Amino acid sequence: MGAEPVPRRVSARRALTRQRLLDAALETFAEEGFGRSTVERVCERAGYTRGAFYSNFSSLDELFLAMWEQRSTAMREDLRRTLAEETAAATPEEALRSALAAVPVDDAWYRVTAEFTAHALRNPALRRVTAAREHAVLDALVPHVVAALARAGRRVPDEAALGHALVAVHDGTTVQVLLEPEDAAVRRRREELFRTVLYSYSVPDPDLPAPD
């Protein structure tokens, strides 16, 4: 029998090259727009050649999806850790404020994702990939939200509906906050909308311990 293939290891140098390309892409997409960005512009900002780009990514679409996965993973971990640290003594309002702090409103990232979503809607294959990744994010995050609500003595009858409602509120209020970043009332209404969704999509559960 032949030897089993040895998994390919990513060298520290290659990992650094890949990360610099991801960082340069975010800056390029945010400043110039995804549709107007090119591989050459990303490489120029990162300080690499086209060869370095294509040894890591096959296209700007693949680069964006890798960037999205990286940021989504970091955001999921921040939110998971935040919600896991909440104790039964924390009020739902305190848990909500902590969760919102773990998912900051990011001007550059919103501009990039909004343009990429529009791009994906024109490409059926890419649209399916984008939708699948959205579902993966929800599948990873919603259980932590449900667990936090359970600590407050509430259960969620339809977890998928809650997840989609939270995404809708996040996307809509993000635009409002970015348009009026100095208006505290906008951020306050954002928090109130999230609170309304959490309570609208959950119900008191007599089988769960009520918070003190």
N, C-alpha and C positions, 0 to 999 in steps of 0.2 A: 504494500500500500504506500502511496506517496505521502509525503509530509503535508499536513494541513497548512493552508495559506496563513501567513502571519499578518495580522491586522496592520494596516498602514498607520504609522504614527505621524502625527502632525508636529513638525519641529517647531521650536520656539520662534525661529526666524519666520517660518511660514505663517504661524499664528499671528505674529506681529504685522506682517504684510497684509494679511486678511483683515485685521482689525483697523489698520490705517485706511484701507480702502473703504470699509464700512463707515468710518468716521467722516472721510472725505465725501462719500456719497450723500450722507445726511446733509452736510453743509451745502453741497452743490444742488441737490434737489430742493432744499428749502429756499435757496437764493434765486435759482434760475428756473425752477419748476421741473417736475419730472419729465414732462413731454419735450422740454427744450434741452435737457441734459444729455450728454454724450459720454461714451466710455473715455474718450480723450480728455474731457474736462474733469472727470473724476480722477483719472490717472495724474493729470497735471497738478491737481490739488494735493493728492497723496504723495506725489514725488516718485511715481513709478511709471513703467512703460506699459504698453498694451499687453505685452507678454506676461507681465506680472498679474494683470487683471485676469486674463483668460486662463491662467493656471489656477485661479481660484474660483472664478465665476464664468458661466457660459453667456450671460447677458445681464443687462441692467435689471430685468425682471427678477432673475434669480438673486442678484445682489440685494434688491429691495426685500424680497421674501426672507433672506437670511438676516437682514437688518431688523425686520419686523419680528422674526422669531427670537432674536437676541433680546430686543426690548420687551417683548411680551413675557419672556421667561423671567427677566429681572422684575417686571411689574408684578407678575403672579407671585413671585417669591416674597416681595415686599408686602403685598396684600395678605398673603397667607400668614406671614410672620406677625403682621399687625393684628389680624383677627385672632390668631392663636394665642396671642399675649393678653387679649381681653379676658377678664375673669367674669364670673357670674355676678360680681358686685358692680361691674360697669353697666351703666345705663345704655339702652339702645342708641341714644343720642351721642354718648361718648364714643361708642363703637363706630358709629357712622362718621363722626368727625375724624377719627383715626384712619378709617378706611379711605376717606376722600383725600386725606393728606398723603396716603400711599399711592394715589393715582393722580399726580399733579396735572394741571392744564399746561400743555407744552405747545407754544405757538409754532415753532419750527416743525415739530412732529405732526401737528394737526395739518399744516399746509401740505406736507409730504404725503400723508396718508389719504387726504381728501383727493389729491390729484391722482394718486395711484389707484384709488377705488374707481374713479371715473375711467381711468385707462383700462382697468380690469373688466368693467362693464361692457366694454367694446370687444372683449376677447373672451369667448365662451369658455375655453379651456382654463384661462387664467382666472376667470370669474369663479369657476368651480374650486380651484385651488384656494383662492382668497376666502370663499365661503367656508371651506373645510377648516381653514386656520382660525376663522372667527369662532366656529363651533368648538374647536379644541381649546381656545382661550376660555370660553364660557364653561366647558366641561371641567376645566381646572379650577375656575374661580367660584362658581356658584355653590359648590359644596361647602366652602368656607363661609360664605354668606349665610347659607342655611344653618350651619353649625352655630354661628354667632346669634342668629335669631332664636335658635333652640335654647341657648343660654338665657335668653330673655323670656322664655316660656311660650314661644310661638313656633308654629310649623308652617311649611310651605306646601300647599296642595299641588301646585304645578311649577316645578323648578325651572322648566324650559321657558315658561311664560315670564317668570321673574327675571331670568337672565336677559331675555330680549328687551324687557321693559327697562332694565338698568342700562343696557347699551344705548337704547333710544334716548333716555334722559341724559346720559353722559355726552353723547354726540351733540344733542341739541343745545345743552347748556354750555358746552365747551365753546361753541361759536359765540354765544352771548357774552361769556366771560372775556374772550379774546377781543371782542369788539369794544367792550367797556371795562378794561382791566382795573381801572381805579374806582369803579362803582361797587361799594361794599354790598349794596342792596342786591345786586345781581348774584353775587356769590352766596348771599343769604338765601335767596330764592332757589338757587341751585341745591343747597343743602335741604331746604324744605321739600323740594320735588323728590329728591332721593328718599327722604323720610316717608313721604306719602306713598311712594311705590313699595317700599319695604312693608309698610303696614297694610297696604291694599292687597298685596299678593301673599300675605301671611295671615294666619288666624291664631287666636289663643288656643293653646293645647293643654287641657287639664291633666294630661298624662306627663307633661314636662314640668320640672320644678320651676316655680316662679322666682324671679330674681328677688333678692332681699331689698 
